[in-house]
Amino acid sequence: MRASQKDFEDAMNQVKLLKKDPGNEVKLKLYALYKQATEGPCNVPKPGVFDLVNKAKWDAWSTLGNLPKDSARQNYVDLVSSLSSSPEPSSQVEPRADEKPAGYETLVVTSEDGITKIMFNRPTKKNAISTRMYEEIMLALKAASEDKSALTVLTGIGDYYCSGNDLTNFTDIPPGGVEEKAKSSHILLRNFVQCFIDFPKPLIAVVNGPAVGISVTLLGLFDAVYASDRATFHTPFSALGQSPEGCSSYTFPKIMGSAKATEMLVFGKKLTAGEACAQGLVTEVFPDSTFQREVWTRLKAYAKLPANTLRVSKNIIRSREREKLRAVNAEECITLEERWQSEDCMNAIMNFLSRKAKL
Ligand SMILES: CCCCCC/C=C/C(=O)SCCNC(=O)CCNC(=O)[C@H](O)C(C)(C)COP(=O)(O)OP(=O)(O)OC[C@H]1O[C@@H](n2cnc3c(N)ncnc32)[C@H](O)[C@@H]1OP(=O)(O)O
């Protein structure tokens, strides 16, 4: 069921009763969803650069684009319920002595109705994956793999599912220079993708909007992918001087045949949700207006199936491939380490950062 006006008003009251300050990023998100749900797309002039608070609010609201009012209302209710009823995300992880026991900064994680939901929460950056977000996704997946839920779902907050690797990750160059940066990125990426290869329960992507780069390639490692008809799937690796990752050099040709995989991974052809479904990357596409309701109704029903049996059945489908996928992941990361040091890649990143190019 879609959130009603009453659910929305209850959620507004709940916000006032929160015991813990949710932090500025979440408060901005709540503000933006409230404005979108009540007034629609941002319709006021952008405040001046020195009006910091109002500019941050304006940015948060305008980043929701044309998100429909009822989707904004639903997202607001979901976000408030995650803040008020769910345990601290860190409580799902057994922290080791060297791990930070703090909550997530880049994710919202909830666990209810047998479903652990990991939501990318950097909507003002189109949910680009920062270094911290890679680390937090790994922690959240580890926690989800050990909790009682039957299913784990990844989805995005805001108008995007995810815009892929945060290109500013490459601007933080250590004393050892670009070579050291490429090496440490190789290790981070390999460990990150490994978590998806090894994930033991059914892993579902709820693709609420456009998906770019690594957020697309990883879909080949998910067990089901549900997409809004607003979603698009884009892997512009060649334009970025980069090469495929997330095991897509193996999973995509297997899923869609090598010619279609080449169009996506080598030539950067962007697919609509319907095209991605026709090619087997997406399980089913829903109209955006009913997407959230239909998908969550279905997932809640699936999550009632016996959790251990779901694990066993997933494992028997995936286990034969695991060694192969590990080898593919290692090879892709070696190739990327070299690509990241290439002139093609550096020029593409400089172009993005200087806003000369939009993909
Ligand atoms: C440890 C390293 C592992 C690396 C793994 C390898 C992974 C590879 C990939 O994922 S390759 C794909 C990388 N992604 C991109 O190339 C997308 C870049 N972004 C864009 O092209 C556009 O921003 C867009 C099409 C996603 C959205 O365009 P638009 O609707 O016009 O919005 P804005 O461009 O104004 O974006 C709003 C805001 O978000 C910032 N942003 C968006 N995407 C990224 C990104 N991937 N990295 C960093 N920042 C991003 C954008 O700069 C704007 O910020 P601002 O408001 O200007 O501060």
Ligand as a Chemical Component Dictionary entry (heavy atoms), coordinates in Angstrom:
data_LIG
# 
_chem_comp.id                   LIG 
_chem_comp.type                 NON-POLYMER 
_chem_comp.pdbx_formal_charge   0 
_chem_comp.three_letter_code    LIG 
# 
loop_
_chem_comp_atom.comp_id 
_chem_comp_atom.atom_id 
_chem_comp_atom.alt_atom_id 
_chem_comp_atom.type_symbol 
_chem_comp_atom.charge 
_chem_comp_atom.model_Cartn_x 
_chem_comp_atom.model_Cartn_y 
_chem_comp_atom.model_Cartn_z 
_chem_comp_atom.pdbx_ordinal 
LIG C1  C1  C 0 37.762 2.627  -5.574  1  
LIG C2  C2  C 0 37.493 2.886  -6.983  2  
LIG C3  C3  C 0 36.619 1.870  -7.595  3  
LIG C4  C4  C 0 36.263 2.253  -8.986  4  
LIG C5  C5  C 0 35.319 1.304  -9.579  5  
LIG C6  C6  C 0 35.106 1.538  -11.036 6  
LIG C7  C7  C 0 33.817 2.180  -11.252 7  
LIG C8  C8  C 0 33.558 2.778  -12.377 8  
LIG C9  C9  C 0 32.323 3.530  -12.586 9  
LIG O1  O1  O 0 31.362 3.510  -11.842 10 
LIG S1  S1  S 0 32.371 4.476  -13.979 11 
LIG C10 C10 C 0 30.959 5.527  -13.858 12 
LIG C11 C11 C 0 31.280 6.762  -13.071 13 
LIG N1  N1  N 0 30.142 7.658  -13.108 14 
LIG C12 C12 C 0 30.013 8.621  -13.999 15 
LIG O2  O2  O 0 30.833 8.785  -14.893 16 
LIG C13 C13 C 0 28.811 9.508  -13.862 17 
LIG C14 C14 C 0 29.235 10.951 -13.750 18 
LIG N2  N2  N 0 28.072 11.801 -13.571 19 
LIG C15 C15 C 0 27.356 12.287 -14.607 20 
LIG O3  O3  O 0 27.598 12.053 -15.745 21 
LIG C16 C16 C 0 26.171 13.146 -14.225 22 
LIG O4  O4  O 0 26.414 13.727 -12.965 23 
LIG C17 C17 C 0 24.840 12.351 -14.164 24 
LIG C18 C18 C 0 24.459 11.927 -15.599 25 
LIG C19 C19 C 0 24.966 11.114 -13.273 26 
LIG C20 C20 C 0 23.712 13.233 -13.589 27 
LIG O5  O5  O 0 23.638 14.435 -14.330 28 
LIG P1  P1  P 0 22.663 15.625 -13.844 29 
LIG O6  O6  O 0 21.288 15.100 -13.652 30 
LIG O7  O7  O 0 22.857 16.753 -14.782 31 
LIG O8  O8  O 0 23.193 15.990 -12.386 32 
LIG P2  P2  P 0 24.580 16.675 -11.981 33 
LIG O9  O9  O 0 25.650 16.300 -12.942 34 
LIG O10 O10 O 0 24.365 18.122 -11.747 35 
LIG O11 O11 O 0 24.897 15.920 -10.612 36 
LIG C21 C21 C 0 24.444 16.394 -9.357  37 
LIG C22 C22 C 0 25.630 16.406 -8.420  38 
LIG O12 O12 O 0 26.097 15.060 -8.289  39 
LIG C23 C23 C 0 27.486 14.981 -8.623  40 
LIG N3  N3  N 0 27.765 13.674 -9.222  41 
LIG C24 C24 C 0 26.947 12.931 -9.969  42 
LIG N4  N4  N 0 27.554 11.788 -10.316 43 
LIG C25 C25 C 0 28.777 11.813 -9.765  44 
LIG C26 C26 C 0 29.874 10.911 -9.766  45 
LIG N5  N5  N 0 29.807 9.715  -10.378 46 
LIG N6  N6  N 0 30.977 11.264 -9.107  47 
LIG C27 C27 C 0 31.057 12.445 -8.432  48 
LIG N7  N7  N 0 30.047 13.352 -8.405  49 
LIG C28 C28 C 0 28.921 13.026 -9.051  50 
LIG C29 C29 C 0 27.680 16.118 -9.606  51 
LIG O13 O13 O 0 29.037 16.453 -9.671  52 
LIG C30 C30 C 0 26.808 17.182 -8.995  53 
LIG O14 O14 O 0 27.514 17.707 -7.884  54 
LIG P3  P3  P 0 27.511 19.291 -7.585  55 
LIG O15 O15 O 0 26.073 19.639 -7.346  56 
LIG O16 O16 O 0 28.071 19.924 -8.819  57 
LIG O17 O17 O 0 28.371 19.443 -6.378  58 
# 
loop_
_chem_comp_bond.comp_id 
_chem_comp_bond.atom_id_1 
_chem_comp_bond.atom_id_2 
_chem_comp_bond.value_order 
_chem_comp_bond.pdbx_ordinal 
LIG C1  C2  SING 1  
LIG C2  C3  SING 2  
LIG C3  C4  SING 3  
LIG C4  C5  SING 4  
LIG C5  C6  SING 5  
LIG C6  C7  SING 6  
LIG C7  C8  DOUB 7  
LIG C8  C9  SING 8  
LIG C9  O1  DOUB 9  
LIG C9  S1  SING 10 
LIG S1  C10 SING 11 
LIG C10 C11 SING 12 
LIG C11 N1  SING 13 
LIG N1  C12 SING 14 
LIG C12 O2  DOUB 15 
LIG C12 C13 SING 16 
LIG C13 C14 SING 17 
LIG C14 N2  SING 18 
LIG N2  C15 SING 19 
LIG C15 O3  DOUB 20 
LIG C15 C16 SING 21 
LIG C16 O4  SING 22 
LIG C16 C17 SING 23 
LIG C17 C18 SING 24 
LIG C17 C19 SING 25 
LIG C17 C20 SING 26 
LIG C20 O5  SING 27 
LIG O5  P1  SING 28 
LIG P1  O6  DOUB 29 
LIG P1  O7  SING 30 
LIG P1  O8  SING 31 
LIG O8  P2  SING 32 
LIG P2  O9  DOUB 33 
LIG P2  O10 SING 34 
LIG P2  O11 SING 35 
LIG O11 C21 SING 36 
LIG C21 C22 SING 37 
LIG C22 O12 SING 38 
LIG C22 C30 SING 39 
LIG O12 C23 SING 40 
LIG C23 N3  SING 41 
LIG C23 C29 SING 42 
LIG N3  C24 SING 43 
LIG N3  C28 SING 44 
LIG C24 N4  DOUB 45 
LIG N4  C25 SING 46 
LIG C25 C26 SING 47 
LIG C25 C28 DOUB 48 
LIG C26 N5  SING 49 
LIG C26 N6  DOUB 50 
LIG N6  C27 SING 51 
LIG C27 N7  DOUB 52 
LIG N7  C28 SING 53 
LIG C29 O13 SING 54 
LIG C29 C30 SING 55 
LIG C30 O14 SING 56 
LIG O14 P3  SING 57 
LIG P3  O15 DOUB 58 
LIG P3  O16 SING 59 
LIG P3  O17 SING 60 
# 
